[in-house]
């Protein structure tokens, strides 16, 4: 695999935001490639457009990576250093602050820099303090978020020549964390992913939120990994921990721990939306891991259910493409055993980007007419004209049936189709 994967989707987002007067906040889990995106890919682009190298100021506050910048975690030292590097009021400067949440009070410095007409500021962060709900407050409404994920399947396949099914098997086993490029053997890949969980993610959450029960936090992460694609809530997770892992933790603490893991961008919760009632069910969600390899490693690669794994990968792909994703519910009044009943049908995903909307079913196989009808039933109950798609875990030619439902293969979808 190539050592330098050009992350064109994110590079284009940065280019489109260049010099727009807003603070660019690049968010995502630790080690997903945010630093490389800015310090190598985007820096190379700036240099190619004629920006002098001394006008590109990059500081990393990720102490694990670069202890030399530790003194700059002091706000005053950081401010003095940055302003000493900005020697002109006319030349453009590009300031990249990596994992800037490690600096207490960084907001004032960043807002001050952004007020200068010739300074363009880029930040990275690995916790939800940078999410859009807070950006409006801490950056006075001048924050612009770019969300970064681990490699997509298309990125993962860059410069690879193996058959696509072999690549897919590797991807759904180990995922797309960029650090895997340096791991040659399966044993090294497993060890790398498990180190991320123990020494990076869990340590970070425990330290940031002063978690007292690390074992319970780890058990909760296991439970979320085990239940990907299943509707759940804190009460259910609490009961699972008690019955399966003998971990006693109340639902309120579970809710807090779940929020911490979501805040670290390790999981995302998709809300359940009732199409007929036009409302959300606030108390229940489906949770997906931000990277399927991280999910597998947390469970010691014990639970390799391809149907759930495929669903998780599709969810991540939709999010990488910028869609908001809900899980759908459509109710229909039908005759059952001689009486009329309201029957609930599940839709795997409702993907929306403001201009386009898709209803999507994930079906690993449609190997019988019964299975086919089962997957189609919920889509056929939807009475609007938005596109309805079934993604099948096979390499098929795309087609549309006589009811207007599109069928496409998983690999075609992951290579960019929709």
C-alpha positions in Angstrom: 0.0 0.0 0.0 1.2 3.5 -0.8 2.8 5.4 2.1 1.3 8.7 1.1 -2.4 8.5 0.5 -3.7 11.8 -0.9 -6.9 12.3 1.1 -8.6 14.3 -1.7 -12.0 14.7 -0.1 -10.5 16.4 3.0 -7.9 18.3 1.0 -10.7 19.8 -1.2 -12.7 20.8 1.9 -9.6 22.6 3.3 -8.9 24.3 -0.1 -12.6 25.4 -0.3 -12.3 27.0 3.2 -8.8 28.6 2.7 -8.7 32.3 3.6 -12.5 32.4 4.3 -12.1 34.4 7.6 -13.1 31.5 9.8 -11.2 29.2 12.1 -10.9 25.8 10.6 -11.4 23.1 13.2 -10.4 19.6 12.0 -11.9 17.0 14.3 -11.8 13.2 14.6 -10.4 10.4 16.7 -6.8 10.4 17.7 -4.5 8.8 15.1 -7.1 9.0 12.2 -4.8 11.2 10.1 -5.7 14.8 11.1 -2.1 15.8 11.7 -0.8 14.3 8.5 -3.6 15.9 6.5 -2.6 19.4 7.7 1.2 19.1 8.2 2.0 17.1 5.1 -0.9 17.1 2.5 -2.2 20.6 3.1 1.2 22.0 3.7 2.4 20.6 0.4 -0.5 22.2 -1.3 0.3 25.6 0.2 3.9 25.4 -0.8 2.9 24.5 -4.4 0.7 27.6 -4.5 3.7 29.8 -3.6 3.3 30.2 0.2 6.8 30.6 1.7 7.6 27.8 4.1 8.4 30.2 7.0 4.8 31.5 6.7 3.4 28.0 7.5 3.6 27.7 11.3 2.9 24.2 12.7 2.8 23.3 16.4 1.8 19.9 17.8 0.6 19.7 21.4 0.2 15.9 21.3 2.9 15.3 24.0 3.1 11.6 23.0 4.3 12.6 19.6 6.5 15.7 20.2 7.6 16.5 23.7 9.6 19.5 22.5 6.5 21.6 22.3 5.5 21.0 25.9 6.5 24.5 27.0 4.2 26.0 24.4 1.2 24.5 26.2 1.5 27.6 28.4 -0.8 30.1 26.9 1.5 33.1 27.3 4.5 31.3 25.9 2.4 30.1 22.9 1.1 33.6 22.2 4.6 35.1 22.4 6.0 32.5 20.1 3.3 32.8 17.5 3.3 36.6 17.3 7.1 36.5 17.0 6.8 34.4 13.9 4.3 36.8 12.3 6.7 39.4 11.0 4.6 41.1 8.3 1.1 42.6 8.2 0.8 42.0 4.5 2.1 38.5 3.7 -0.3 35.6 4.4 0.4 33.3 7.3 -1.1 29.8 7.9 -1.1 28.6 11.5 -1.7 25.0 12.3 -2.2 24.0 15.9 -2.4 20.3 16.4 -4.4 18.9 19.4 -4.7 22.5 20.7 -7.2 21.5 23.4 -4.1 20.7 25.5 -3.6 24.5 26.0 -5.8 26.0 28.6 -7.4 29.2 27.4 -6.4 28.6 23.7 -9.6 30.2 22.6 -8.4 33.8 23.3 -5.2 33.3 21.4 -7.0 31.7 18.4 -9.7 34.4 18.3 -6.9 37.1 18.4 -5.0 35.5 15.5 -8.2 35.1 13.5 -8.8 38.8 13.8 -5.7 39.5 11.8 -6.5 39.9 8.1 -3.4 38.0 6.9 -3.6 35.0 9.3 -5.5 31.8 8.5 -5.9 29.5 11.5 -6.3 25.7 11.5 -6.9 23.6 14.6 -7.2 19.9 15.2 -8.9 18.3 18.2 -9.8 14.8 19.3 -12.7 15.6 21.6 -16.2 17.0 21.2 -15.2 20.3 22.8 -14.8 21.2 19.1 -18.2 20.1 17.9 -20.4 22.6 16.2 -22.6 23.2 19.3 -19.5 24.6 21.1 -17.8 26.2 18.1 -20.4 29.0 17.9 -19.6 29.9 21.5 -15.9 29.6 21.9 -15.0 31.0 18.5 -17.7 33.6 18.4 -19.5 32.0 15.5 -16.5 31.9 13.3 -15.6 28.3 13.5 -15.8 26.0 10.5 -15.6 22.2 11.2 -14.1 19.6 9.0 -14.7 16.1 10.3 -12.0 13.5 9.5 -12.4 9.7 9.6 -9.9 6.8 9.2 -9.3 5.7 5.7 -12.4 4.8 3.6 -12.3 1.6 1.7 -11.6 3.5 -1.5 -8.6 5.3 0.2 -7.5 1.9 1.7 -7.4 0.4 -1.8 -5.1 3.1 -3.2 -2.2 1.6 -5.2 -3.2 -1.9 -4.1 -3.3 -4.7 -6.7 -4.8 -7.6 -4.8 -8.3 -8.9 -5.7 -11.0 -6.7 -4.3 -12.4 -9.4 -2.1 -9.0 -9.9 -0.4 -8.8 -6.1 0.2 -12.4 -6.1 1.6 -11.5 -9.0 4.0 -8.5 -7.1 5.2 -10.4 -3.9 5.6 -13.4 -5.3 7.5 -10.9 -7.2 9.8 -8.4 -4.5 10.6 -10.1 -1.3 9.4 -8.6 1.9 8.1 -6.5 3.5 10.8 -3.5 5.1 8.9 -1.0 3.7 11.4 -1.7 0.2 10.1 0.4 1.1 7.0 3.5 0.6 9.1 2.4 -2.8 10.5 3.4 -5.7 8.2 2.0 -8.8 9.9 -1.5 -9.6 11.3 0.0 -9.9 14.8 1.5 -6.4 14.5 -1.8 -5.0 13.3 -3.7 -6.5 16.2 -1.2 -5.3 18.7 -1.3 -1.8 17.2 -5.1 -1.5 17.4 -5.2 -2.9 20.9 -2.5 -0.4 22.0 -4.6 2.4 20.6 -7.5 1.4 22.8 -5.5 0.9 26.0 -2.8 3.5 25.8 -4.4 6.2 23.7 -8.2 6.2 23.8 -9.1 4.9 27.2 -6.2 6.7 28.9 -7.3 10.0 27.2 -11.0 9.6 28.3 -10.0 8.6 31.8 -7.7 11.5 32.2 -9.9 14.1 30.5 -13.1 13.2 32.4 -11.5 12.0 35.7 -13.1 8.6 35.3 -12.8 6.6 38.5 -13.8 3.2 37.1 -11.6 2.4 34.1 -12.7 -1.2 34.0 -16.3 -0.2 33.7 -15.5 2.2 31.0 -13.7 -0.5 29.1 -16.5 -3.0 29.6 -18.9 -0.3 28.3 -16.8 0.1 25.2 -17.0 -3.7 24.7 -20.8 -3.6 25.0 -21.1 -0.9 22.4 -18.8 -2.8 20.1 -20.9 -6.0 20.6 -24.2 -4.2 19.8 -23.3 -2.2 16.7 -26.4 -1.9 14.5 -28.7 -2.7 17.4 -31.1 -0.3 19.0 -30.0 0.5 22.6 -29.9 3.0 25.4 -28.2 3.4 28.7 -30.6 1.2 30.6 -30.1 -1.7 28.2 -26.4 -1.3 28.3 -26.4 -1.2 32.1 -28.4 -4.5 32.1 -26.0 -6.1 29.6 -23.0 -5.1 31.7 -24.6 -6.6 34.8 -25.8 -9.9 33.2 -23.0 -10.6 30.8 -19.8 -9.0 32.3 -20.9 -8.9 36.0 -20.2 -5.1 36.0 -22.6 -3.2 38.2 -23.0 0.4 36.9 -26.1 2.5 37.0 -27.7 3.9 33.9 -26.8 7.5 34.6 -23.1 6.6 34.8 -23.5 4.5 31.7 -25.0 7.6 29.9 -22.1 9.7 31.0 -19.5 7.1 29.8 -21.3 6.7 26.5 -21.1 10.5 26.0 -17.4 10.4 26.8 -16.7 7.8 24.2 -18.8 9.6 21.6 -17.1 12.8 22.5 -13.7 11.1 21.8 -15.1 10.3 18.3 -14.9 6.6 18.9 -18.6 5.9 18.4 -21.5 7.6 16.8 -25.1 7.3 17.7 -27.7 7.3 14.9 -31.1 8.5 16.1 -34.3 6.6 15.3 -36.7 8.6 13.1 -40.4 7.9 12.7 -41.3 8.8 9.1 -45.0 8.8 9.6 -44.9 10.8 12.8 -42.0 13.1 11.6 -40.3 12.8 15.0 -37.2 11.3 16.7 -37.2 8.8 19.4 -34.8 10.6 21.8 -34.2 7.7 24.2 -32.9 5.1 21.8 -30.2 5.0 19.2 -28.1 2.6 17.1 -24.4 2.9 17.8 -21.6 2.4 15.3 -17.8 2.3 15.7 -15.9 5.0 13.9 -13.6 2.3 12.6 -14.5 -1.4 12.2 -10.9 -2.5 12.9 -11.0 -0.7 16.3 -14.3 -2.4 17.0 -12.9 -5.8 16.2 -9.8 -5.4 18.2 -11.7 -4.2 21.3 -13.5 -7.6 21.1 -10.3 -9.5 20.5 -11.7 -10.3 17.0 -14.2 -12.7 18.5 -17.4 -11.4 16.9 -17.0 -11.3 13.2 -20.7 -11.1 12.1 -20.4 -9.9 8.5 -23.9 -8.5 8.3 -23.3 -6.1 11.2 -19.8 -5.3 10.1 -21.1 -4.4 6.6 -23.8 -2.2 8.1 -21.2 -0.4 10.2 -18.9 0.2 7.2 -21.8 1.6 5.1 -22.7 3.9 8.0 -19.2 5.2 8.2 -19.0 5.6 4.4 -22.1 7.8 4.4 -20.8 9.9 7.2 -17.4 10.3 5.4 -19.4 11.6 2.4 -21.0 14.3 4.6 -24.4 12.8 5.1 -26.3 13.0 8.3 -27.6 9.5 9.0 -30.6 8.4 10.9 -32.2 4.9 11.3 -35.8 4.9 10.1 -39.1 3.5 11.3 -42.2 3.4 9.1 -45.5 2.2 10.6 -48.2 0.6 8.5 -51.8 -0.5 9.5 -52.2 -4.1 8.4 -54.4 -7.1 8.9 -52.8 -9.7 11.2 -54.6 -12.8 12.4 -58.0 -11.3 11.7 -57.5 -7.8 13.1 -55.9 -4.6 12.1 -52.6 -3.7 13.8 -49.9 -1.1 13.4 -46.8 -2.9 12.2 -43.3 -1.3 12.5 -40.8 -1.7 9.7 -37.1 -0.7 10.1 -35.1 1.2 7.5 -31.4 0.8 8.1 -30.4 4.3 7.0 -31.9 7.6 6.1 -29.0 9.6 4.6 -29.5 13.4 4.0 -27.1 16.1 3.0 -29.6 19.0 2.6 -30.0 18.6 -1.1 -30.2 14.8 -1.4 -32.0 12.1 0.6 -31.7 8.4 0.4 -33.4 5.4 2.1 -30.8 2.6 2.3 -31.1 -1.1 3.3 -27.9 -3.1 3.9 -28.4 -6.7 2.8 -25.4 -9.0 2.8 -27.2 -11.5 0.7 -30.6 -11.8 -1.1 -30.4 -15.5 -1.6 -34.1 -16.2 -1.5 -37.3 -14.6 -2.5 -38.4 -14.5 1.2 -35.2 -12.6 2.1 -35.7 -10.2 -0.8 -39.3 -9.4 0.2 -38.2 -8.9 3.8 -35.6 -6.3 2.9 -37.9 -4.5 0.5 -41.0 -4.4 2.7 -39.9 -1.3 4.7 -38.9 0.6 1.5 -42.2 -0.1 -0.2 -44.0 1.3 2.8 -42.4 4.8 2.3 -44.8 7.0 0.4 -42.4 9.8 -0.8 -40.4 10.0 -4.0 -36.8 10.0 -2.6 -34.4 7.4 -3.9 -34.5 3.9 -2.3 -31.5 1.7 -2.4 -30.5 -1.8 -1.4 -26.8 -2.4 -1.0 -25.9 -6.1 -1.5 -22.7 -7.6 -0.2 -21.7 -8.9 -3.6 -20.2 -7.6 -6.8 -23.3 -7.0 -9.0 -24.2 -4.7 -11.8 -26.5 -2.0 -10.6 -30.1 -2.2 -11.6 -33.5 -0.7 -10.8 -36.6 -3.0 -10.3 -40.1 -2.3 -11.5 -41.0 -0.5 -8.2 -38.2 2.0 -8.6 -35.8 0.5 -6.0 -32.1 0.5 -6.9 -29.9 -2.4 -6.2 -26.1 -2.0 -6.1 -23.1 -4.1 -5.0 -21.2 -3.2 -1.8 -17.9 -2.6 -3.7 -19.6 -0.3 -6.2 -21.0 1.7 -3.3 -17.7 1.9 -1.4 -15.9 3.0 -4.6 -18.1 6.0 -4.8 -21.5 5.3 -6.2 -24.8 6.3 -4.7 
